[in-house]
């Protein structure tokens, strides 16, 4: 399966970059193809998310390992799936934050909820935490969005 990046124009979808153009040229005019249209995640927002998680993790004392912390934040933010055990118990499991797991629209909602959870852990409001996350991101991951 090929992955191309497209942009919407008044004429329809067109390749967004040169590698996509090369793939685009291999498809025959008049043929029917199937596509799943997804707005890809912003790498800048992805960096901000991990800056938020790392900054909060470094300034809290409850969790001793980052992965457990990340999962707890995802659950508190409502980014979960339900699992029904063999005994009928419903357990909420954290969903993935991987780059391909969410599109930009879904990710924006999850990130906003995570910002609120992390702000609460740190005893701040989300508007107070946001500039700190941007600063931390710029210093540790490169320029944020």
C-alpha positions, 0 to 999 in steps of 0.5 A: 500500500502506498502512502501519499500526502494530498492537498485539497484544491478547487480541482480536487485532491492533488499531491502535496509534495514531490514523493507523493507526486511520483507515486501519483504518476503511477496510478492510471487515469480512469481507474478506481482506487480506494483511499482513507482520507486523514488529516495527518498529525502535526509533528509540532503538536506531537512534540508539545504533547511529549513536552507536557508529559515529560515536564509534568512527570519531572515535577510530580512524585507519585509515579516512579516510571514514565510509562505508568505515568503516561498511561494514567494521564491518558486514562484521566484524560478519557483517551481509553478503550473498554475491555470486558473481562471474562467476569463481566468487569469493564476495565478502561485501558489507555489508548496509544498516543503514537503518531499514526494512532490519531489524526490531528482533530482527535489529537487536539481533543486528547491533548487539551484534556491531557493539559487539564489533567497535568495542570491539576497535578501540578496545581496550576491552570491550563493557561498557566501551564501552556507557556511553560510547556512551550518553553520546555518544548523549545529547550528540549525538542526544538521550536514548538508550534 
